[in-house]
Structure formats: structure tokens, C-alpha cells
Amino acid sequence: MADISANFLGIRSPNPFWLASAPPTDKQVNVLRAFEAGWGGVVWKTLGSQVKNVSSRYSAVDYNGRRVMGFNNIELISDRPLEINLKEIKECVRLFPDRAMIVSLMADNDRNSWHELIKKVEDTGAHGLELNFGCPHGMTERGMGAAVGQDPDIARKVVEWVMEAATIPVITKLTPNVHSVVPTGRAAVEAGTHALSLINTIQSVTGVDLDTFVPNPNVGGKSTFGGYCGPAVKPIALKMLTTIGQDRVTSAVPISGIGGIETWKDAVEFMLLGATTLQVCTAAMKYGFRIIEDMCDGLNNWMNEKGFQTIDEFIGRSLPTLTNWEELDMNFHIVAHINQDKCIHCGLCYIGCEDGSHQAINLSYGNPYNTYSIKEDECVGCNLCQLVCPVDNCITMTEQRKGDEYLNWKEFQRRGLPLNDH
């Protein structure tokens, strides 16, 4: 039986799944229900100056019949009184001492405000702090949120203030609304943060209502840029997670992964690329807290199948396989193969290859149906046909290496060879 428990900066939880700082972690009643369902921890919704939130707040992108492929919100930090939040955090810690209780913070842009807020939160018995350097709307105009995360110098200064006062672990949450998360991540690590978390939401407009002409969500005839999350952002989150995991400075601290995690498979991908814990929001808002059961069971079963006893055995295992394009093997070649017994003769592979790729599929007209086959000499192994095929394992890609005819581009440049010699 695999051990799926997590140890993040000495903060232990029975599994690595935490609810991210968001509406599901805004109240004691929610957090207790989450813990009862089996969540390993929560990051309490961001505390700071009193705010008022708008109505409406959410919008979404649907795709191919699937609801909420991407989720957008313009909600700010907690709009509940600070003292009520602090009281409820303390009670949740008392009732579930074995679960991770992290509290997200966003203070005014001065040392004293951070110090005062940290002291109040630490008095609740919380296990860690998460610095919200990512809120992409509303708080930015106040010199907070993404305004901090987008400027490494400001981020460094704030982390230094925090480290002066904090006596429990500090996690810095990075904004994706930058060219690269590495500079701010480095600044936070050099300033003393104990860990990083990423990604926060991506600034977005999810669509425009074609009757009112107002982008969603509509607040009295106006809208604003929101924070985009959900399954649609997962590829971006994985890329940014990788850059943090491969950097010499930022890889020195543990990482909590966020961004489109909906299943145990998503979680494993984040862990293979360096995340120690996983923060979930949109999936819980869509499906409810009980999804934690499938996440834990799936992770446990996969670990047993692969022979892993603890999560530490595979965290970061995939990082070395991501490299620069110039270092890829130019002699590696694959060719598509169509399993005629599985083919349903829909023609999607032919259409995709003929109109969008390399014209490497034969079409043979027939009765009652057409058949398709690969022109092996023309196939470049792009695998578009496999991606558009609606039948699992109908199209497979087979390696056909033909010697070491080509140099990779890095070696080609190192030798200083002219292009016509390659």
C-alpha cells in the first residue's frame, strides 16, 4: 500500500491535495466539510484590508459540449471581517490538527501592515502563510497582488518584510501574468521565502455577450479583466512549473502546484514536474468536495502499479526530459500505423493530414466504406492523425530510426558547419 502523505516544509498532511485560496476556503463551514471529505489541507482565502465584492463575479468558457473548460472570476480577497476569519481559522485548526492550514495574505504595501497581519494569523495556530502576489484584478490598482508579483524588486522587498516577522513557513504565490515567473521566483527565494506556489490566475476576457455587447461577467453593463483558471490553463501552469523546477535558484525550495488540476492524473503530472503538494479550486467548485476520494484512490493505485512507496520517489522525475529544442535528436523518426480492425472509417485522419499537415495518408474509395493507409515514405511522424482520431489506439506511432544521418542543431552550430553540409 502506497503512502500518499505529504511533508511540505514540515507541514504534514494525509495526502498532497489542498484546496487553493478561493471561495471554497472562505468560511469555517466550507473548510470543515472539505476536511471531513478527506482533503489534506486548505489555503484559506486571502486575508487583508476589508473589500467589497461585485455581483456577478464569474464567467466560463465551454468547449465541445463540456461546461467550464476555463473559469474566470473577478472576485477579490475575502470580504468577511478579519476577526471572524481569524476566529474560524483557529477553530478549524483545533478540530483538524492533522490537516494543513495555510493562510493566504495580502497586506497594504508597507512593513507594519504585513507585520501586524502576520502576528494575528500566527496567533490562530495556522501552519503556514502564503503571500498572494498574483491577484490580477482590483488589488493591482492598490499596489498589491500582481503589482507585486510582476516586479521582482517589489516582491523581494515584501518577502524581506514578511521574513522579519514570520515564525512559521512562508510560501510565495507567483503570478503568471509575466513573461517568465523565474525572476520574481528568484527574488522571493533570495529574500528568504521557504517555498513557492504557482500559478495564480491568468488575466483574461472569456467572451462577449452578443445581445448586450458586454463582456462576461456583466456588472451593471460593464466588465473588467478577470482571473482565468480551470483545465484550460493546465498546459501553461506545467510550463511555468517546469521553469521554476529547472532553475538553479528557485529549485532549491519546494513547490506547491496550481492550475487546472482536476484529476489524479493531472496531479501526478504536476508532481513529476516538481510539485510536492497540489492546490485545487475550479474542480472543487464544479464537482464538489467529494472529488478528493477519486484523487486519493487514483494516486494510490498509480503508485502501487509503478512500485512507488512514497510521493518523494517520483517528484521531479520528468524535469530532466524537458530540454531546449536545439538539443533534440534529429535522427529520431516515427511513422504512423492505422489498425484497420479498429478504424471506423470517419476520415478525420485523412482530412487532417491532407489539409493541415503532410499529405501522407492514402484514401481508397470503397463500398460500403473508404479505407485509409499511411504513405510511410511521406510520413514525417508529426502525429496529427493520432491526435484527431476518435478511437483509442487505432493509430499508433512506431519508431523507424534510419542511422545517425543528422546532427542536432546544437552540435551543428558547435562545429560551425554551413547549412548545405547538414
N, C-alpha and C positions, 0 to 999 in steps of 0.2 A: 504493500500500500504506500503510495507516494505521500510525501509530506509537503502540502501546499502552503504552509505557513510562511509568513514574511517577517523579516527583521530589517527595518528601514531606519537607520541612524539610532538603533537601539529601541525603536518603537516597534513592538511586536503586534502582529495581528494574525488571526487564524487562517487567513487567506490574503492574497495580494490585491483584492478588489476593494477599492474605496469609492464612495460617491464623491464626485467633484463638487467644488464650491458652486452652488446653483440653487434654484428654488427647492429641489428635494432635500436640501440640508439647511433650510432656513428656520426650522422650528423643532422643538423637542419632540412633538408628536410624530413628525416625519422621521426623525433620526432614530427614535426608539423602534418604530415599525421596521426601519431598514435593518437595524441590529437584530431584531427578532427574526427577520427573514434570513439573516446569515451574512450580511455584508461585513467585511473585515475592518472597515474604518470609514470615516467621513472627513471631508474638508468642509467645515462649517461655512455657510455663505458669508461673503466678505463683510467684515465689520469696519466701521469708520464713522465719518460725520453723518448726521441724520440727513436722509434724502427723501424725496417723494417720487414714486414711480408712476409711469403713464399707463393709459389704457387706450388701445390694445398694446400688446408687447411682443407678440410672436408672429412669425410667418414661416413658411416652409417651401421647399422645392420637392415636388413629386416627380417620379420618373418611371415610365413604362408600367403604370398601374401600382407602383409602390408608393405609399404615403410616407412623407417625411424622410426622403433620402438625405436632404440637408435641412437643418433647422437654424432659424435666425431669431435673435432676440435683441430688444433694445432696453432690457431691464438693467437697472443699476445695481449697486450693492444693497445689502439688507436695508429695508425701510422701517424696520421694527426698532424700538428704543434699545440702545446699547445695554442698559441694565437688565432688560428682560432676556436678551440673548445670552448675556453672561451667566445669569441665573440658570437658564436652561442647559447651557453647556456643562455647568458644574453638576447638574443632576444626571445628565446622560453619562458623564464620566463615572459617577458614583454607581449607577445601575449596571453599566457595562465596562468594567475596568480592563477587560481583556481586548477591547476594540480600540483601534487607533482613533484618537480625536485630535485632528489638526484644525486650526482656526485660521481662516484667510483674513488678511488685514490690508487696509488702505487708509493710511493716516494723511493728514494735511502735510504739505511739503515743508516740514520743519522738524528739528530734532526732538523738541519737547513733546510734540503731538505723538510721535512714534513711541517715545519712552513711556508716556502715560498710558497709551493704549496697550502696549506690551505688558506692563505691570498688571493692568486689570485682567487681561486674558490669562496670564500665568497664574493668577490667583484662583482661577476656576479649576486648576488641575489638568488643563489640556496638555497633550503630549508634545505638540509641535506647532509652529507658526508657518503659514505660507504667505509670502509677500505678493500681493496682486499687482504685478507690473504689466498687466495685459488688457484690462478693460478697454475696449476700443471705442466707446461712445460715452457721452455725458461727462464722465470723470476727467477725460482728456483736457477739456477746456479749463479744468481747475488745477492743471499741472499734476495730475495723478494718473493712475492706470497706465495705458500705453504711452502717455507722455513721458513716463519714467523709463519704461522698458525699451523705448526707441532711442534713448540717449544713454550710451554706456557710462558717460561721466556722471550723469544724474543718478543712474542706477547704482553705481559704485558708492556715491555719497550716501544714499539712503540705506544701503546694506550696511555701511560702516556705522551709521546711527543705530540701526537695529542691533548690530552685534555688540554695541556698547551696553545695551540693556538686557538682551535676551539671555536667559539661563537654560532654555530648552531648545531643541533642534530647530533650525531655520531653513525653510525651503523657499527658493526664489522662483516664482512662476513667470515664464518668459512669453512675450507677445510674438505672434507670427507675422505681425504687420511691419516687417522689416525685410531688407534684402537677405540678411543672414542673422540667425539667432546667436551665432558664436561670439561676436564682440560683446554683447550685453551679458551673455553667459560667462565669458571670461572675467568681465569686470566684477560680476557678482561673486564668483569664486575667489578672485584675488582680494575682494573686500571681506571675505570670511564666511560666506554662506555655506551651510553644511550640505546642501543638496539643491538640485534644480528640478522644476517640473515644466512640462510643455506638451502640447501647445495650448495657449488660450485661444479664444475665438478669432476668426478672420473677418475683417471689416468687409461688409457686403451689402448688396441690394438683391433681394431674392426674386423680384419681379414687380410688374406694374399692373394694376387693375385696369382692364381695357374699357370698363364702363365709367369709372370715376377718374381715370388717368392719374391716380395717386399710387405711388409705390407702397408695397406692403412692409410692415403693418401700418394701417391708416389711423392716425391720431388727429381727429378733427380736421381732416382734409390735408394734413401734412405728414411727412415721414422723415426718417433720418437713416444714416448708415447704421447697420446692426452688426452683431457678432455672429458669424456663421460657424456651425459645428455639425455634428452628426456624421453618418457614414461617408458622406461626400468629401470630408476633409481628411480622412484617414491617410491617403497617399502623401499628402503634404506633411502631415504630422510625422509619418515614418521617415520622410526625407530629413526633416529638421532634427528629429531624434537622432538619426544617424550622424549628422554633422557634429552634434554635441558629444556623442559617444566615441567619435573618432578623433576629436581634438585633444591634444596633449593636456591642456589646462582643464577644460570642462569635464573630461572623462575621469578626472580624479575624484569626483563626488558622485554619489548615487543619484539616479534619475527616476522621477515618477512620470509615467507616460500618460498623455491625454490626447484625445482627438479621434472620435468616430469609433471607439471600442464598443461593439455591440454583442459579440460572441466570444467564447473561449478561444476560438481560432485567432480572432483579432488580437486578443490579449497575448497569446503566445508569440505572435509576430512582433509585437512591441517589446516583449521580453528578449527575444532573440536579437533585437537591435539595441539592447542596452537598458531597458526599463526594469526596475526592481518591483515597483508597485504600479497598478493601473487605476486611473481615475475615470469614472463613467458618469455621464449626465444624460444625454439625449435618449439613450436606450432605456434608462430607468423612467424617464418622463413619458416615453411612448408605451412601454410594456409593463411597467410597474416593478416593484422591488423584488418580486419572486424570480426574476431572470437570474438572480445570483445563484440559484440552485443549478441551472444548466451550465453556468460559467464554472462553478467549482467542480461539478461532475465531469465536464468536458476536459478541464485542465488535468484533473486527477487521472482520468482514463488515458489521456495522451501521454502523460509522464510515465504511467505504468507500461504502456505499449513501447515507448522509446527506452525504457530502462533507467529513467532519471529518478533518483530518490528525493532530491530537493530542488527547488527552483533555482538555486545558485548554480547548479550544474550546467544550465543552458543559457543563463542571462548573458547577452552579448555575443553569443556563439556565431551569429551571422555577420557581425560587423566586418571581419576581415575579407568577406567575399564581395563587398561593395568597394569598387576601385574607380580610378579615372578611366574614361573611355579609351585614352591612348594606351592603356596597359592591357586591354582585352586581347584575346587570342584570335588573330585574324585567320588562322588555319582551322578553327573550329567551324564545322559546317553541318547543318541538319537539313533533312528533307522530309516533307510531309508524306504521310501514307493514309489513304482512306480505307477504312474497313467496310467493305461492301455489304457485309451481313448486318451492320448497324446503321448504314446510311438510309435516311428516309427520303432522299431524292428531292430535298427542298431547293437545292441550287444556291443556297446562300454563300457557300464557299466559292463557287464559280463566279458569282456576281462580285463578291468582294475582291477576288484575285484579278478578275478581268478589268473591272472599272477602277479599282483602288490600289492595285499592287503590281504584280509582275507577269500576268497572263501565263501562268504556269499550270493551269488546270484544263484538261480536255473535257469537252462536252460531247457526249454521244447520244443523239436523239433516239428514242426508242418508244416502244409500246408495250406495257402501259405507262412506263416512266422513263425519264432520261437518266443516264448514269454519268459519273464523274470520275476522273482519274488524274494522277499527278504526272506532269511532264518533268521527270526527275532532272533532266539536263537544264531546265529553265528555272527550277525551284531555288530560290535564294534562302529559304529557311526563315522567312520573316514571321511565320506562324499566325498570320491574319486569318487564314482559313480555319485554323483550330479555334481561334477566339470567337469567330462568328457562328461556328457550328453549334446547333442547339442540342446535340446528342453527346453526352459524356463519353470520352474515349473512342469516339468514332474516327476522329482524325488525330493521329499521333505523329510526333516528330522524332526521327531517327538520325543519329549521328553518322555522317559519312565523311570522315576525315580523309583527305587525299594528299598525305605527305605534309611537309613543312614548307610550302611554296612561298608563304608570305611572312614578312616580319610585322610585328605590331608597330604602331606608329611611333611609340616611344623609342624603340630600338632603331627604327628607320631614321628618325631625326638624330639620334645619337651618332650614327655612322656618317651623317651628312650626305646621304645618297640623294642624287637627283630623282625627281618623280618618275622619269621614264625607265629607271633601273629597278623599280619596285614591282 
